[in-house]
Amino acid sequence: MSKEDNTINYFNKGGNQRLRDWLNEEIEHNEPVVNGEEEMADGTEDIYVGRTELAETLLKKLDEWEEETDNGK
C-alpha cells in the first residue's frame, strides 16, 4: 500500500476529526496569549499568534476539501 493510500485510509477512519480536534485545542490553548490576556516573559507571543493563524487556516482548508468531496469533485 502506498503512502498516499495510508493517508487516505487514516482520514477515512476518523483521522480527519482527530486532526480537527487537535487544531481546535491548539487555538483554545493559544487564546489567552493571542487575546493579550496572558503575556509571555520571553517575548514569544508571535509564535502563539502564528500557530493560531495556521490552525485556523488548516480548519478552513479542511472544510473546503470536504465540501469538494461532498460535491463529487
PDB file of N, CA, C and O in Angstrom:
ATOM      1  N   MET A   1       0.855  -1.176   0.000  1.00  0.00           N
ATOM      2  CA  MET A   1       0.000   0.000   0.000  1.00  0.00           C
ATOM      3  C   MET A   1       0.902   1.240   0.000  1.00  0.00           C
ATOM      4  O   MET A   1       1.890   1.298   0.731  1.00  0.00           O
ATOM      5  N   SER A   2       0.553   2.215  -0.817  1.00  0.00           N
ATOM      6  CA  SER A   2       1.376   3.417  -0.928  1.00  0.00           C
ATOM      7  C   SER A   2       1.157   4.341   0.264  1.00  0.00           C
ATOM      8  O   SER A   2       0.201   4.190   1.024  1.00  0.00           O
ATOM      9  N   LYS A   3       2.065   5.301   0.407  1.00  0.00           N
ATOM     10  CA  LYS A   3       1.947   6.304   1.460  1.00  0.00           C
ATOM     11  C   LYS A   3       0.649   7.089   1.313  1.00  0.00           C
ATOM     12  O   LYS A   3      -0.019   7.403   2.298  1.00  0.00           O
ATOM     13  N   GLU A   4       0.304   7.401   0.067  1.00  0.00           N
ATOM     14  CA  GLU A   4      -0.933   8.147  -0.210  1.00  0.00           C
ATOM     15  C   GLU A   4      -2.153   7.337   0.213  1.00  0.00           C
ATOM     16  O   GLU A   4      -3.085   7.884   0.802  1.00  0.00           O
ATOM     17  N   ASP A   5      -2.154   6.046  -0.079  1.00  0.00           N
ATOM     18  CA  ASP A   5      -3.260   5.176   0.330  1.00  0.00           C
ATOM     19  C   ASP A   5      -3.378   5.131   1.849  1.00  0.00           C
ATOM     20  O   ASP A   5      -4.485   5.151   2.387  1.00  0.00           O
ATOM     21  N   ASN A   6      -2.241   5.072   2.542  1.00  0.00           N
ATOM     22  CA  ASN A   6      -2.253   5.065   4.005  1.00  0.00           C
ATOM     23  C   ASN A   6      -2.863   6.347   4.550  1.00  0.00           C
ATOM     24  O   ASN A   6      -3.636   6.317   5.507  1.00  0.00           O
ATOM     25  N   THR A   7      -2.514   7.470   3.939  1.00  0.00           N
ATOM     26  CA  THR A   7      -3.056   8.763   4.372  1.00  0.00           C
ATOM     27  C   THR A   7      -4.559   8.806   4.156  1.00  0.00           C
ATOM     28  O   THR A   7      -5.302   9.235   5.039  1.00  0.00           O
ATOM     29  N   ILE A   8      -5.007   8.370   3.002  1.00  0.00           N
ATOM     30  CA  ILE A   8      -6.446   8.354   2.706  1.00  0.00           C
ATOM     31  C   ILE A   8      -7.167   7.449   3.691  1.00  0.00           C
ATOM     32  O   ILE A   8      -8.223   7.817   4.206  1.00  0.00           O
ATOM     33  N   ASN A   9      -6.614   6.268   3.962  1.00  0.00           N
ATOM     34  CA  ASN A   9      -7.237   5.356   4.921  1.00  0.00           C
ATOM     35  C   ASN A   9      -7.310   5.974   6.307  1.00  0.00           C
ATOM     36  O   ASN A   9      -8.301   5.794   7.016  1.00  0.00           O
ATOM     37  N   TYR A  10      -6.268   6.702   6.701  1.00  0.00           N
ATOM     38  CA  TYR A  10      -6.257   7.356   8.004  1.00  0.00           C
ATOM     39  C   TYR A  10      -7.421   8.324   8.127  1.00  0.00           C
ATOM     40  O   TYR A  10      -8.146   8.313   9.121  1.00  0.00           O
ATOM     41  N   PHE A  11      -7.595   9.159   7.113  1.00  0.00           N
ATOM     42  CA  PHE A  11      -8.669  10.150   7.168  1.00  0.00           C
ATOM     43  C   PHE A  11     -10.040   9.497   7.049  1.00  0.00           C
ATOM     44  O   PHE A  11     -11.005   9.983   7.639  1.00  0.00           O
ATOM     45  N   ASN A  12     -10.139   8.429   6.311  1.00  0.00           N
ATOM     46  CA  ASN A  12     -11.413   7.721   6.204  1.00  0.00           C
ATOM     47  C   ASN A  12     -11.794   7.032   7.511  1.00  0.00           C
ATOM     48  O   ASN A  12     -12.969   6.737   7.727  1.00  0.00           O
ATOM     49  N   LYS A  13     -10.832   6.772   8.379  1.00  0.00           N
ATOM     50  CA  LYS A  13     -11.093   6.098   9.650  1.00  0.00           C
ATOM     51  C   LYS A  13     -11.183   7.079  10.813  1.00  0.00           C
ATOM     52  O   LYS A  13     -10.946   6.690  11.957  1.00  0.00           O
ATOM     53  N   GLY A  14     -11.517   8.334  10.554  1.00  0.00           N
ATOM     54  CA  GLY A  14     -11.710   9.283  11.629  1.00  0.00           C
ATOM     55  C   GLY A  14     -10.531  10.183  11.905  1.00  0.00           C
ATOM     56  O   GLY A  14     -10.585  11.011  12.815  1.00  0.00           O
ATOM     57  N   GLY A  15      -9.475  10.041  11.145  1.00  0.00           N
ATOM     58  CA  GLY A  15      -8.307  10.878  11.345  1.00  0.00           C
ATOM     59  C   GLY A  15      -8.598  12.341  11.118  1.00  0.00           C
ATOM     60  O   GLY A  15      -8.005  13.209  11.759  1.00  0.00           O
ATOM     61  N   ASN A  16      -9.503  12.616  10.211  1.00  0.00           N
ATOM     62  CA  ASN A  16      -9.872  13.997   9.931  1.00  0.00           C
ATOM     63  C   ASN A  16     -10.445  14.645  11.190  1.00  0.00           C
ATOM     64  O   ASN A  16     -10.100  15.785  11.501  1.00  0.00           O
ATOM     65  N   GLN A  17     -11.288  13.962  11.899  1.00  0.00           N
ATOM     66  CA  GLN A  17     -11.857  14.518  13.129  1.00  0.00           C
ATOM     67  C   GLN A  17     -10.791  14.662  14.204  1.00  0.00           C
ATOM     68  O   GLN A  17     -10.803  15.630  14.965  1.00  0.00           O
ATOM     69  N   ARG A  18      -9.879  13.718  14.270  1.00  0.00           N
ATOM     70  CA  ARG A  18      -8.777  13.819  15.236  1.00  0.00           C
ATOM     71  C   ARG A  18      -7.932  15.054  14.947  1.00  0.00           C
ATOM     72  O   ARG A  18      -7.520  15.763  15.865  1.00  0.00           O
ATOM     73  N   LEU A  19      -7.679  15.302  13.678  1.00  0.00           N
ATOM     74  CA  LEU A  19      -6.906  16.480  13.284  1.00  0.00           C
ATOM     75  C   LEU A  19      -7.670  17.752  13.634  1.00  0.00           C
ATOM     76  O   LEU A  19      -7.090  18.697  14.169  1.00  0.00           O
ATOM     77  N   ARG A  20      -8.959  17.781  13.336  1.00  0.00           N
ATOM     78  CA  ARG A  20      -9.788  18.942  13.673  1.00  0.00           C
ATOM     79  C   ARG A  20      -9.796  19.197  15.185  1.00  0.00           C
ATOM     80  O   ARG A  20      -9.696  20.340  15.631  1.00  0.00           O
ATOM     81  N   ASP A  21      -9.913  18.135  15.952  1.00  0.00           N
ATOM     82  CA  ASP A  21      -9.908  18.269  17.416  1.00  0.00           C
ATOM     83  C   ASP A  21      -8.599  18.873  17.896  1.00  0.00           C
ATOM     84  O   ASP A  21      -8.591  19.766  18.743  1.00  0.00           O
ATOM     85  N   TRP A  22      -7.490  18.380  17.349  1.00  0.00           N
ATOM     86  CA  TRP A  22      -6.183  18.883  17.752  1.00  0.00           C
ATOM     87  C   TRP A  22      -6.021  20.353  17.363  1.00  0.00           C
ATOM     88  O   TRP A  22      -5.503  21.144  18.151  1.00  0.00           O
ATOM     89  N   LEU A  23      -6.456  20.723  16.164  1.00  0.00           N
ATOM     90  CA  LEU A  23      -6.354  22.120  15.727  1.00  0.00           C
ATOM     91  C   LEU A  23      -7.192  23.029  16.621  1.00  0.00           C
ATOM     92  O   LEU A  23      -6.748  24.117  16.986  1.00  0.00           O
ATOM     93  N   ASN A  24      -8.388  22.596  16.972  1.00  0.00           N
ATOM     94  CA  ASN A  24      -9.235  23.393  17.868  1.00  0.00           C
ATOM     95  C   ASN A  24      -8.620  23.516  19.256  1.00  0.00           C
ATOM     96  O   ASN A  24      -8.716  24.569  19.886  1.00  0.00           O
ATOM     97  N   GLU A  25      -7.990  22.445  19.735  1.00  0.00           N
ATOM     98  CA  GLU A  25      -7.304  22.506  21.027  1.00  0.00           C
ATOM     99  C   GLU A  25      -6.135  23.493  20.977  1.00  0.00           C
ATOM    100  O   GLU A  25      -5.883  24.219  21.939  1.00  0.00           O
ATOM    101  N   GLU A  26      -5.437  23.512  19.863  1.00  0.00           N
ATOM    102  CA  GLU A  26      -4.315  24.435  19.686  1.00  0.00           C
ATOM    103  C   GLU A  26      -4.812  25.887  19.745  1.00  0.00           C
ATOM    104  O   GLU A  26      -4.203  26.733  20.400  1.00  0.00           O
ATOM    105  N   ILE A  27      -5.908  26.157  19.063  1.00  0.00           N
ATOM    106  CA  ILE A  27      -6.490  27.505  19.073  1.00  0.00           C
ATOM    107  C   ILE A  27      -6.903  27.886  20.485  1.00  0.00           C
ATOM    108  O   ILE A  27      -6.617  28.990  20.948  1.00  0.00           O
ATOM    109  N   GLU A  28      -7.577  26.969  21.164  1.00  0.00           N
ATOM    110  CA  GLU A  28      -8.046  27.234  22.527  1.00  0.00           C
ATOM    111  C   GLU A  28      -6.864  27.457  23.484  1.00  0.00           C
ATOM    112  O   GLU A  28      -6.902  28.346  24.335  1.00  0.00           O
ATOM    113  N   HIS A  29      -5.834  26.648  23.334  1.00  0.00           N
ATOM    114  CA  HIS A  29      -4.653  26.752  24.194  1.00  0.00           C
ATOM    115  C   HIS A  29      -3.954  28.106  24.029  1.00  0.00           C
ATOM    116  O   HIS A  29      -3.469  28.685  25.001  1.00  0.00           O
ATOM    117  N   ASN A  30      -3.909  28.599  22.794  1.00  0.00           N
ATOM    118  CA  ASN A  30      -3.201  29.844  22.487  1.00  0.00           C
ATOM    119  C   ASN A  30      -4.042  31.100  22.733  1.00  0.00           C
ATOM    120  O   ASN A  30      -3.505  32.208  22.751  1.00  0.00           O
ATOM    121  N   GLU A  31      -5.331  30.938  22.917  1.00  0.00           N
ATOM    122  CA  GLU A  31      -6.253  32.066  23.019  1.00  0.00           C
ATOM    123  C   GLU A  31      -5.857  33.124  24.051  1.00  0.00           C
ATOM    124  O   GLU A  31      -5.900  34.310  23.725  1.00  0.00           O
ATOM    125  N   PRO A  32      -5.477  32.761  25.269  1.00  0.00           N
ATOM    126  CA  PRO A  32      -5.123  33.798  26.246  1.00  0.00           C
ATOM    127  C   PRO A  32      -3.944  34.670  25.793  1.00  0.00           C
ATOM    128  O   PRO A  32      -3.915  35.870  26.068  1.00  0.00           O
ATOM    129  N   VAL A  33      -3.000  34.079  25.117  1.00  0.00           N
ATOM    130  CA  VAL A  33      -1.839  34.837  24.639  1.00  0.00           C
ATOM    131  C   VAL A  33      -2.240  35.704  23.446  1.00  0.00           C
ATOM    132  O   VAL A  33      -1.885  36.881  23.378  1.00  0.00           O
ATOM    133  N   VAL A  34      -2.982  35.114  22.507  1.00  0.00           N
ATOM    134  CA  VAL A  34      -3.400  35.831  21.300  1.00  0.00           C
ATOM    135  C   VAL A  34      -4.287  37.024  21.661  1.00  0.00           C
ATOM    136  O   VAL A  34      -4.173  38.085  21.048  1.00  0.00           O
ATOM    137  N   ASN A  35      -5.164  36.861  22.645  1.00  0.00           N
ATOM    138  CA  ASN A  35      -6.080  37.931  23.050  1.00  0.00           C
ATOM    139  C   ASN A  35      -5.441  38.950  23.987  1.00  0.00           C
ATOM    140  O   ASN A  35      -6.082  39.929  24.368  1.00  0.00           O
ATOM    141  N   GLY A  36      -4.186  38.727  24.359  1.00  0.00           N
ATOM    142  CA  GLY A  36      -3.484  39.660  25.222  1.00  0.00           C
ATOM    143  C   GLY A  36      -3.801  39.512  26.700  1.00  0.00           C
ATOM    144  O   GLY A  36      -3.410  40.353  27.510  1.00  0.00           O
ATOM    145  N   GLU A  37      -4.505  38.448  27.056  1.00  0.00           N
ATOM    146  CA  GLU A  37      -4.850  38.199  28.453  1.00  0.00           C
ATOM    147  C   GLU A  37      -3.646  37.656  29.230  1.00  0.00           C
ATOM    148  O   GLU A  37      -3.567  37.785  30.451  1.00  0.00           O
ATOM    149  N   GLU A  38      -2.725  37.056  28.504  1.00  0.00           N
ATOM    150  CA  GLU A  38      -1.539  36.464  29.114  1.00  0.00           C
ATOM    151  C   GLU A  38      -0.316  36.922  28.309  1.00  0.00           C
ATOM    152  O   GLU A  38      -0.312  36.858  27.080  1.00  0.00           O
ATOM    153  N   GLU A  39       0.706  37.379  29.010  1.00  0.00           N
ATOM    154  CA  GLU A  39       1.921  37.813  28.346  1.00  0.00           C
ATOM    155  C   GLU A  39       3.016  36.785  28.553  1.00  0.00           C
ATOM    156  O   GLU A  39       3.130  36.176  29.617  1.00  0.00           O
ATOM    157  N   MET A  40       3.814  36.606  27.521  1.00  0.00           N
ATOM    158  CA  MET A  40       4.928  35.676  27.604  1.00  0.00           C
ATOM    159  C   MET A  40       6.167  36.456  28.021  1.00  0.00           C
ATOM    160  O   MET A  40       6.506  37.464  27.402  1.00  0.00           O
ATOM    161  N   ALA A  41       6.840  35.995  29.064  1.00  0.00           N
ATOM    162  CA  ALA A  41       8.019  36.683  29.592  1.00  0.00           C
ATOM    163  C   ALA A  41       9.180  36.689  28.594  1.00  0.00           C
ATOM    164  O   ALA A  41      10.058  37.550  28.651  1.00  0.00           O
ATOM    165  N   ASP A  42       9.168  35.717  27.682  1.00  0.00           N
ATOM    166  CA  ASP A  42      10.286  35.606  26.738  1.00  0.00           C
ATOM    167  C   ASP A  42       9.997  36.247  25.384  1.00  0.00           C
ATOM    168  O   ASP A  42      10.803  36.126  24.462  1.00  0.00           O
ATOM    169  N   GLY A  43       8.851  36.931  25.250  1.00  0.00           N
ATOM    170  CA  GLY A  43       8.527  37.637  24.016  1.00  0.00           C
ATOM    171  C   GLY A  43       8.114  36.751  22.854  1.00  0.00           C
ATOM    172  O   GLY A  43       8.275  37.141  21.698  1.00  0.00           O
ATOM    173  N   THR A  44       7.585  35.566  23.139  1.00  0.00           N
ATOM    174  CA  THR A  44       7.220  34.628  22.074  1.00  0.00           C
ATOM    175  C   THR A  44       5.749  34.714  21.668  1.00  0.00           C
ATOM    176  O   THR A  44       5.215  33.764  21.095  1.00  0.00           O
ATOM    177  N   GLU A  45       5.096  35.818  21.950  1.00  0.00           N
ATOM    178  CA  GLU A  45       3.676  35.955  21.619  1.00  0.00           C
ATOM    179  C   GLU A  45       3.400  35.693  20.132  1.00  0.00           C
ATOM    180  O   GLU A  45       2.391  35.087  19.770  1.00  0.00           O
ATOM    181  N   ASP A  46       4.325  36.165  19.276  1.00  0.00           N
ATOM    182  CA  ASP A  46       4.119  36.000  17.836  1.00  0.00           C
ATOM    183  C   ASP A  46       4.060  34.535  17.418  1.00  0.00           C
ATOM    184  O   ASP A  46       3.382  34.192  16.450  1.00  0.00           O
ATOM    185  N   ILE A  47       4.758  33.682  18.136  1.00  0.00           N
ATOM    186  CA  ILE A  47       4.704  32.250  17.831  1.00  0.00           C
ATOM    187  C   ILE A  47       3.290  31.731  18.082  1.00  0.00           C
ATOM    188  O   ILE A  47       2.756  30.966  17.279  1.00  0.00           O
ATOM    189  N   TYR A  48       2.689  32.140  19.184  1.00  0.00           N
ATOM    190  CA  TYR A  48       1.323  31.716  19.505  1.00  0.00           C
ATOM    191  C   TYR A  48       0.330  32.242  18.475  1.00  0.00           C
ATOM    192  O   TYR A  48      -0.594  31.535  18.074  1.00  0.00           O
ATOM    193  N   VAL A  49       0.524  33.474  18.055  1.00  0.00           N
ATOM    194  CA  VAL A  49      -0.341  34.068  17.034  1.00  0.00           C
ATOM    195  C   VAL A  49      -0.202  33.283  15.730  1.00  0.00           C
ATOM    196  O   VAL A  49      -1.200  32.954  15.089  1.00  0.00           O
ATOM    197  N   GLY A  50       1.033  32.986  15.343  1.00  0.00           N
ATOM    198  CA  GLY A  50       1.273  32.241  14.106  1.00  0.00           C
ATOM    199  C   GLY A  50       0.693  30.844  14.142  1.00  0.00           C
ATOM    200  O   GLY A  50       0.114  30.384  13.158  1.00  0.00           O
ATOM    201  N   ARG A  51       0.844  30.161  15.272  1.00  0.00           N
ATOM    202  CA  ARG A  51       0.286  28.808  15.393  1.00  0.00           C
ATOM    203  C   ARG A  51      -1.239  28.841  15.313  1.00  0.00           C
ATOM    204  O   ARG A  51      -1.856  27.955  14.722  1.00  0.00           O
ATOM    205  N   THR A  52      -1.838  29.868  15.911  1.00  0.00           N
ATOM    206  CA  THR A  52      -3.290  30.004  15.862  1.00  0.00           C
ATOM    207  C   THR A  52      -3.753  30.286  14.440  1.00  0.00           C
ATOM    208  O   THR A  52      -4.716  29.685  13.964  1.00  0.00           O
ATOM    209  N   GLU A  53      -3.067  31.199  13.766  1.00  0.00           N
ATOM    210  CA  GLU A  53      -3.427  31.516  12.381  1.00  0.00           C
ATOM    211  C   GLU A  53      -3.317  30.284  11.493  1.00  0.00           C
ATOM    212  O   GLU A  53      -4.178  30.054  10.644  1.00  0.00           O
ATOM    213  N   LEU A  54      -2.273  29.496  11.680  1.00  0.00           N
ATOM    214  CA  LEU A  54      -2.106  28.283  10.889  1.00  0.00           C
ATOM    215  C   LEU A  54      -3.220  27.285  11.185  1.00  0.00           C
ATOM    216  O   LEU A  54      -3.780  26.696  10.260  1.00  0.00           O
ATOM    217  N   ALA A  55      -3.548  27.087  12.456  1.00  0.00           N
ATOM    218  CA  ALA A  55      -4.618  26.149  12.822  1.00  0.00           C
ATOM    219  C   ALA A  55      -5.947  26.584  12.215  1.00  0.00           C
ATOM    220  O   ALA A  55      -6.692  25.752  11.700  1.00  0.00           O
ATOM    221  N   GLU A  56      -6.250  27.873  12.271  1.00  0.00           N
ATOM    222  CA  GLU A  56      -7.496  28.382  11.696  1.00  0.00           C
ATOM    223  C   GLU A  56      -7.517  28.191  10.179  1.00  0.00           C
ATOM    224  O   GLU A  56      -8.545  27.824   9.609  1.00  0.00           O
ATOM    225  N   THR A  57      -6.389  28.440   9.536  1.00  0.00           N
ATOM    226  CA  THR A  57      -6.300  28.268   8.085  1.00  0.00           C
ATOM    227  C   THR A  57      -6.459  26.810   7.694  1.00  0.00           C
ATOM    228  O   THR A  57      -7.141  26.504   6.716  1.00  0.00           O
ATOM    229  N   LEU A  58      -5.847  25.914   8.437  1.00  0.00           N
ATOM    230  CA  LEU A  58      -5.988  24.486   8.145  1.00  0.00           C
ATOM    231  C   LEU A  58      -7.424  24.016   8.327  1.00  0.00           C
ATOM    232  O   LEU A  58      -7.912  23.212   7.533  1.00  0.00           O
ATOM    233  N   LEU A  59      -8.106  24.503   9.354  1.00  0.00           N
ATOM    234  CA  LEU A  59      -9.511  24.136   9.546  1.00  0.00           C
ATOM    235  C   LEU A  59     -10.360  24.600   8.367  1.00  0.00           C
ATOM    236  O   LEU A  59     -11.236  23.869   7.907  1.00  0.00           O
ATOM    237  N   LYS A  60     -10.108  25.798   7.884  1.00  0.00           N
ATOM    238  CA  LYS A  60     -10.849  26.302   6.715  1.00  0.00           C
ATOM    239  C   LYS A  60     -10.550  25.449   5.487  1.00  0.00           C
ATOM    240  O   LYS A  60     -11.455  25.146   4.710  1.00  0.00           O
ATOM    241  N   LYS A  61      -9.304  25.062   5.308  1.00  0.00           N
ATOM    242  CA  LYS A  61      -8.929  24.237   4.161  1.00  0.00           C
ATOM    243  C   LYS A  61      -9.583  22.862   4.253  1.00  0.00           C
ATOM    244  O   LYS A  61     -10.037  22.330   3.240  1.00  0.00           O
ATOM    245  N   LEU A  62      -9.638  22.285   5.435  1.00  0.00           N
ATOM    246  CA  LEU A  62     -10.319  21.002   5.607  1.00  0.00           C
ATOM    247  C   LEU A  62     -11.795  21.123   5.234  1.00  0.00           C
ATOM    248  O   LEU A  62     -12.346  20.236   4.582  1.00  0.00           O
ATOM    249  N   ASP A  63     -12.436  22.220   5.648  1.00  0.00           N
ATOM    250  CA  ASP A  63     -13.835  22.453   5.277  1.00  0.00           C
ATOM    251  C   ASP A  63     -13.984  22.518   3.765  1.00  0.00           C
ATOM    252  O   ASP A  63     -14.904  21.934   3.191  1.00  0.00           O
ATOM    253  N   GLU A  64     -13.070  23.236   3.129  1.00  0.00           N
ATOM    254  CA  GLU A  64     -13.106  23.386   1.675  1.00  0.00           C
ATOM    255  C   GLU A  64     -12.959  22.039   0.979  1.00  0.00           C
ATOM    256  O   GLU A  64     -13.701  21.729   0.048  1.00  0.00           O
ATOM    257  N   TRP A  65     -12.000  21.243   1.435  1.00  0.00           N
ATOM    258  CA  TRP A  65     -11.780  19.936   0.824  1.00  0.00           C
ATOM    259  C   TRP A  65     -12.964  19.004   1.046  1.00  0.00           C
ATOM    260  O   TRP A  65     -13.331  18.242   0.151  1.00  0.00           O
ATOM    261  N   GLU A  66     -13.560  19.060   2.230  1.00  0.00           N
ATOM    262  CA  GLU A  66     -14.733  18.216   2.490  1.00  0.00           C
ATOM    263  C   GLU A  66     -15.899  18.621   1.603  1.00  0.00           C
ATOM    264  O   GLU A  66     -16.637  17.768   1.110  1.00  0.00           O
ATOM    265  N   GLU A  67     -16.062  19.916   1.402  1.00  0.00           N
ATOM    266  CA  GLU A  67     -17.134  20.402   0.533  1.00  0.00           C
ATOM    267  C   GLU A  67     -16.908  19.922  -0.895  1.00  0.00           C
ATOM    268  O   GLU A  67     -17.856  19.513  -1.566  1.00  0.00           O
ATOM    269  N   GLU A  68     -15.661  19.968  -1.369  1.00  0.00           N
ATOM    270  CA  GLU A  68     -15.349  19.469  -2.703  1.00  0.00           C
ATOM    271  C   GLU A  68     -15.683  17.993  -2.808  1.00  0.00           C
ATOM    272  O   GLU A  68     -16.257  17.550  -3.803  1.00  0.00           O
ATOM    273  N   THR A  69     -15.328  17.230  -1.786  1.00  0.00           N
ATOM    274  CA  THR A  69     -15.594  15.791  -1.780  1.00  0.00           C
ATOM    275  C   THR A  69     -17.096  15.529  -1.769  1.00  0.00           C
ATOM    276  O   THR A  69     -17.583  14.649  -2.479  1.00  0.00           O
ATOM    277  N   ASP A  70     -17.830  16.296  -0.960  1.00  0.00           N
ATOM    278  CA  ASP A  70     -19.284  16.124  -0.892  1.00  0.00           C
ATOM    279  C   ASP A  70     -19.962  16.482  -2.213  1.00  0.00           C
ATOM    280  O   ASP A  70     -21.025  15.950  -2.535  1.00  0.00           O
ATOM    281  N   ASN A  71     -19.351  17.373  -2.965  1.00  0.00           N
ATOM    282  CA  ASN A  71     -19.915  17.782  -4.254  1.00  0.00           C
ATOM    283  C   ASN A  71     -19.420  16.918  -5.408  1.00  0.00           C
ATOM    284  O   ASN A  71     -19.706  17.202  -6.571  1.00  0.00           O
ATOM    285  N   GLY A  72     -18.686  15.879  -5.087  1.00  0.00           N
ATOM    286  CA  GLY A  72     -18.252  14.913  -6.096  1.00  0.00           C
ATOM    287  C   GLY A  72     -17.021  15.303  -6.868  1.00  0.00           C
ATOM    288  O   GLY A  72     -16.769  14.735  -7.930  1.00  0.00           O
ATOM    289  N   LYS A  73     -16.254  16.233  -6.391  1.00  0.00           N
ATOM    290  CA  LYS A  73     -15.036  16.644  -7.095  1.00  0.00           C
ATOM    291  C   LYS A  73     -13.869  15.795  -6.666  1.00  0.00           C
ATOM    292  O   LYS A  73     -12.754  15.989  -7.150  1.00  0.00           O
TER     293      LYS A  73
END
